[in-house]
């Protein structure tokens, strides 16, 4: 196996398993650990993985995106804390946009049920979570359903969303960076998110620390477009300060 084949194998393993470990990769490919570390450095330089202590995890891109089913199994305690903290930012909002993705779904679950709310969403999962809430009216955006995320996209969704003025939008992303802003792999998804940003008076980003520094294919917002960023303690304090200098309040839970 040559170098390129090995690196492709490492990337495939990261995408299949969600993360890879240097020791296991070295044993699997019968190479030195330093060789694996060098491979991971190259893959990171190409924007395909993010290195961690002792391993790496894949970065979502135009050619790779994790499914909703996979997302529901990763970092669940952190995502639950993020969702609870984000729901506390609701304030006096009466109309709310909840994005697709597992963390926004958890935000929907954390929204109060004892007051009238109108929730707009492209996510079938979010609509299902809130459908039986007596005081919450759910507006599900129409369009083509993406099987990987169980959410609607394309012009039907964006056209419907453009007709609303929304008090607060809870928005997720596949990557957030100070240089490139918020990104997502699919242009159709990016259009829905961009329209949500335009339609909302207030915007809150929700996402775990692994999203930070990652860059995907389609840019739909700048960091400064948000009033708040809610993430977990895995984002270093110094880095959270750098994001806060761009405008939003950064909340780590």
N, C-alpha and C positions, 0 to 999 in steps of 0.2 A: 504494500500500500504506500503510495507516494504522499507527499505533504498535503496536496490539495484534496486528495481522497480522504485523508485522515481528518482534515479540518471540516470537510463536508459531513463526515460521520459524527464528529463532535457536535456540530450544529444540529444535525438531525436528532441526536440523542437529547440535546437540550430542549428542542421543540416538542419532542415526544414525551419526555419525563417532567418538563417544567423547570428543571435545573440539572446541573452536572457537577460532579465532584472530581477534583484533580487526581486524587489517589485511584479512584475507580477507572477513570479514563486512561491513566497510565497503565494499569493492569490490563484493561480491555484491548488497548492498541499496542501493548508491549513496547512502550517507549518510556523514556525518563520523564519524571514529573516536570522538570524544567522545560522539556519539549512541549508538554501539554500547556504549561503556563504561557509559553511563547505563542502557541497556537491560539490560546484564548485572547492574548493581547492583540493579535492580528485580527481576530474576529470582532473584537471590541472596536478597534480602529475603523473597521468597515461598517460599524453600526449594527452588527448582527447579534451581539450578546453584551451583557453587562457583567463585569467580573465582581465577585464577592470574595470574602475571606475563604479560601479553599475551594473555590469553584466559580460558577457563572450561571446566569439564567438568560433565556432568549429575549430579544427585543422584538416587539411586534412591528411589522413592516408591511409594505405593499404586497409582499409575497407570503406573509405569515401572520395569522391572527388566532389567538386562543378562542375557544368557544365559551359560551356562557356556562355550559356544564362544567368545564374545567375551572373557570373563575370561582365557582361556588365552593371549590375545595381548597382554595389557597388563601392564606392570611385572613381567615374568617374572623378571629377575635379582633384583629386590628380594624378590619372593615366595619365590624359592628360598632366599635367605639367611634370611628369616624362618622358613621351614619347618625348615631345618637347626638353627637356634638353638632353636626350639620343641621339636624332637625330643630335644635334649640335656636338657630338663627332665623327661624321662620318669621318672628316678629308679628306685624299685623297684616302680613300678606294674605290675600284672599284667593289669588290665582297663582298656581305653581306649575312650573314645568319640571318633570323628572326625567332625566336622560335614560338611555338604555344602559345595560351593564349591571353587574351584581351589586356593587357598592351603592349606586343610585336606587336599586331595588330595596336595599336595606334602609336607605333614607325614607323611601315610601312607607315601609313597615313602621318606621319610627315617628311618622307624622301623627299629630294629635287627632283623635277620632271624636272629640267632644265639641268641635266647632265646625261651622260650615267652611268647606274648602272646595275649590275647583282645581283638579289636577289634570294637566295636559301631558301626554306621554306618547312616545313612539314604541314603547316597550310593552309587549303582550304580558310579560311577567309582572310588570308594575301594575298594569290595568287589572290583572287577576288578583294581586295582593289587595287592592283597594276596592274592588268591585262590590264587596258586601258591606262596606262602611256606610252607615246610614246617612251621615252628614257630609260625605264626600262625593262630589260629582266627578266622574272620570270621562275625559274626552280622549279617545284613542285616535291618533293620527292614521289616516288611511295610506295605502301604498303597497309596494312590494315587500314581502316579509323575508328578511335574511334569516336563513335557517340556523346559522352559527350563533346569532345573538337574539333571535326571536323578537326582532324589532322592524318597524316599517321604515322605508326610505323612498327616494325618488320624488318627482315633482308633485305627486298627490300630497305627500306628507309636508313638503316645504310650503306648498301653496296654502294649505289649511293653516299651518303654523303662522304664516305671514299675516293672516287675518286677525291675530290675537295681540292684545297688549297684556303681558304677563308681569305680575308683581315680582316674582322671584324664580330664577332658574337654577336647579341643581344640575351641574354639568360634569361629566366624566371625560376622560381622554386616555389614549393609549400611551401618550408621552407628554411631558411638560418640561420645558427647558427655558432658561432665561434668555437664550439667544434666539430660539425658534418658536417660542410660545407653545401653544397646545396643538397636538397633532393626533391623527388617527389614520389607519392604513387605507380605508376605503373612501373614495371621493364622494360617494352617495351619502355615507354616514356623515362625512365632514360638512356637507351641505345642510343637513338637518341640524347639526350642532351650531353651525354658523347662523342659521335662521333663528334658532332659539336665543342665541346671544343678541341678535338684533331686536327680537320681540320683547325681551325682558328688561325691566327697569333695574333689577338687582341680579347679580350672578355670583354663585358660589361654586368653586371647584371642589370636588371630593375625590380623593385618590390616595392609595398607599404610597409609601416612600419609594418603592421600586419604580414608580412612574417618573420620578424626577431625574432629569438628565437624559432620559430616553427621547429619541426623535423618530417619529414615524413619517409617513409619506405626505399626508395632506394637512396643511396648517389651517386652523379655523378660528383661532383667537390669540390674543396677546395676554401675557400674564397680568398686565395692568388693566385689563378689561374687567377683572373680578374684584368684588369688595372683600372677599375672604377666600382663603385656601384652607381646607381642612384635611389633615393628613395624620400619620402616626409618628411616634417618637423615633422611628427609624431614620427620619430625616434629621441630619445633624443640626444643632442649634445655629451654628455659623451659616449653614446653607439656607436655613429658614429666614435668617436675617437678610441675606442677599435677595431673596424673593420678595420680602416685605418692602425693601427699598424701591421696588418697581410699582408699589401701590397697595396691594391687598394686605389685609391682616392675615397672618399665618398662624393657624391654630394647630398645635400638635397634641394628640391625645393618646 
